[in-house]
């Protein structure tokens, strides 16, 4: 009987949406390596090596830098469920769908959300952050770095100083930007940052890097409550129990520490993938990688505008790895996406909430932040739009993208 879903016959599609992107070949090969036991010295050495690689990716010296087994949202949830205590006030910067997600998770674990809202496509000013901290006196402030729903990046460099000056912990969801846009965890005073493999790092979804400052770990370990079957004579925390076992960062920290207190079975193949993705990024050089993503984003923007289409958002706060494009009037956005997929094997995506069906999102990240892949995508989009009766300037998008790529070299 043939398989219901023939995975091995899936087409080689170019994933130019907001993530995931295509996986780097070295990462795919790494995942094919054999599984070894989670307490094997070679396995624990691999964990230690991976932690050191991600310190460099995050631009941090944080001792507690590790992986959460699960997609990027697993690390988000681990961070929030372990940091937020019942009744804690949390300032949430909400610039799009994923700021709303942070607020929802905080509410589910008993925190009090103190939102700072701006219209989608805008960012929160430093002055608004300062005012929110002064008004609410929170224990934690959280923000998405790059919200792919709006293709907008929240400036973070000054927020960490405000948080430190007011004894507020600072968490950043860097799922969409880690490895593709500058993220200076130590320099910006970020206490906890999380990411994912499936975007700029060019890996598959399923493993989520996280880094934690000493003061964040102190707050987390105050809630330490080892499960009964592994509990030793080690002191337990006096704070409220973390409301998840799987996402309990106190236990996960101990699992990744020299003590190796067992917590779960490590996702070995994903560990290999995460290690190789970080290795590839560091071999390229983080600054060179940021520059390549910025170059790719500039090429997409230039090509879209030259074609006669409108780019969504503000150039000054646009993510370099995802570009929003207004859907032309009278155009069926889903049909265009379908034709790109079925005729050219290229995927772009729509957005969410108030932007559903109003913009397309074109991503150029990881291995797809490459000149030829951008040119193929723009050429295909031009052909489909012209075939649908949309007035576009034929050939201009490709020329402009090529020129922008060279200008940013």
C-alpha positions, -999 to +999 in steps of 0.1 A: +000+000+000+015+034-010+020+059+018-009+083+022+015+113+023+046+106+001+071+127+020+100+114-001+083+127-033+078+162-020+088+189-045+120+209-041+102+241-033+119+275-028+105+288+005+105+326+002+079+333+028+083+344+064+098+311+076+106+283+075+132+287+048+151+260+030+175+241+053+212+243+047+226+211+032+251+207+060+224+208+085+204+181+067+235+159+066+241+165+103+206+152+111+214+120+094+240+111+120+233+082+143+216+088+177+236+082+208+226+080+245+217+112+262+243+106+290+270+094+267+301+116+273+302+123+235+266+135+237+272+157+267+303+171+251+282+179+220+257+198+243+286+218+258+300+226+224+266+237+211+261+259+241+294+277+234+285+282+197+252+298+207+269+322+231+287+335+201+255+336+180+237+355+207+267+378+213+268+369+250+290+354+277+259+340+296+269+307+312+233+295+309+229+293+271+212+261+259+185+246+237+148+239+243+135+208+225+106+221+204+099+248+179+107+285+187+075+288+206+087+262+230+115+285+241+091+314+243+068+295+266+097+281+287+110+316+292+076+331+302+063+302+323+096+303+342+099+340+346+063+351+353+050+345+387+012+347+395+003+384+399+035+397+384+031+429+363+046+424+329+050+453+303+044+438+268+054+458+237+027+448+211+037+457+176+019+427+158+006+392+162+036+379+182+034+406+208-002+395+213+010+360+216+035+369+244+006+386+262-016+356+259+010+332+274+016+356+303-021+357+311-023+319+310+005+316+336-012+342+359+007+373+350-008+408+347-003+421+312+005+459+310+003+464+272+020+491+252+002+491+219+010+507+186-007+503+152+006+473+132+036+484+112+049+508+139+073+504+168+072+515+204+093+545+212+118+546+240+097+573+257+067+551+257+087+523+272+100+546+300+065+558+307+051+522+309+079+512+334+073+543+355+035+538+355+033+500+361+066+492+380+067+457+364+089+428+373+094+420+336+093+437+302+089+416+271+092+424+234+095+407+200+126+418+181+113+412+146+075+406+143+071+388+110+034+396+109+042+432+102+078+428+089+088+453+115+118+453+139+115+469+173+146+489+183+160+474+215+193+490+223+180+516+248+154+494+265+178+472+284+193+502+301+158+514+312+151+479+326+184+477+345+179+512+360+145+501+372+153+466+383+131+451+356+140+418+338+141+421+300+130+392+277+133+393+239+117+369+214+143+369+186+128+339+167+127+357+134+160+377+136+186+355+154+214+350+129+201+375+104+199+409+122+221+423+149+211+411+183+235+421+210+224+403+241+251+416+265+255+450+250+218+457+250+212+444+286+189+416+275+183+391+304+166+363+284+165+359+246+151+330+226+153+321+189+145+294+164+165+275+138+140+278+109+145+313+099+178+331+095+198+302+109+187+280+080+178+250+101+145+230+105+119+239+131+122+217+163+150+232+184+150+266+201+181+284+215+178+303+247+203+324+267+198+337+303+217+362+324+227+355+359+200+377+374+174+359+353+187+325+364+186+337+400+149+345+396+142+312+379+162+291+405+142+307+433+113+287+419+133+254+417+111+224+423+127+192+411+103+164+402+101+137+429+118+110+409+150+129+404+150+151+435+182+151+456+193+168+488+199+200+467+180+230+482+147+238+465+134+272+457+110+291+480+092+309+452+060+297+435+064+264+415+069+269+378+036+259+361+050+234+336+073+204+340+085+202+304+092+239+302+106+243+337+139+262+331+152+254+365+152+217+358+164+222+322+193+244+334+204+216+357+201+191+329+225+212+308+248+218+337+278+197+348+254+179+372+234+165+343+203+160+364+181+141+340+149+159+329+139+146+294+154+127+265+174+151+245+162+155+208+196+142+195+190+148+158+178+183+165+209+190+187+230+180+157+210+203+135+213+232+159+250+227+164+257+226+126+235+257+120+254+277+145+287+264+131+277+275+096+267+309+108+299+315+127+321+303+099+305+329+077+309+355+105+280+371+123+287+406+109+290+392+074+258+373+078+239+404+090+253+423+060+242+395+036+206+396+050+205+434+048+217+432+012+191+406+003+163+427+019+174+458+000+173+439-032+138+426-025+125+461-016+141+477-047+127+450-070+092+453-057+091+491-060+106+491-095+080+466-106+054+492-096+042+476-064+040+492-029+061+480+000+044+478+034+058+496+065+086+520+073+121+516+058+137+527+090+122+498+110+118+472+084+132+437+091+160+429+067+149+393+061+111+398+055+094+423+032+057+431+031+041+439-002+007+455-006-016+433-027-026+453-059-062+464-060-085+439-078-059+411-074-067+378-058-039+373-033-044+336-027-046+328-064-013+346-070+003+326-042-011+294-056+002+301-091+036+309-077+036+275-059+022+253-087+039+269-117+072+280-102+075+260-070+080+292-050+062+299-017+054+334-004+028+340+023+001+363+035-001+378+070-025+377+100-051+398+117-058+432+101-033+424+073-049+391+062-052+391+025-038+427+023-001+420+020+022+393+009+053+386+028+085+377+010+114+363+030+150+362+021+168+345+050+193+318+057+204+300+025+176+320+007+192+354+013+209+348-020+209+369-052+197+342-076+169+331-053+156+367-050+158+373-087+139+340-094+112+350-070+108+385-084+107+372-120+081+346-111+060+372-092+061+396-122+051+368-146+021+358-124+009+393-118+011+402-155-008+370-163-035+381-138-039+415-155-019+435-130+000+464-145+037+458-137+068+473-152+082+442-170+119+436-163+124+466-141+122+446-108+150+423-118+172+452-129+166+471-097+172+441-075+205+434-093+216+470-089+206+471-052+225+438-045+256+453-061+252+486-043+252+469-009+282+448-016 
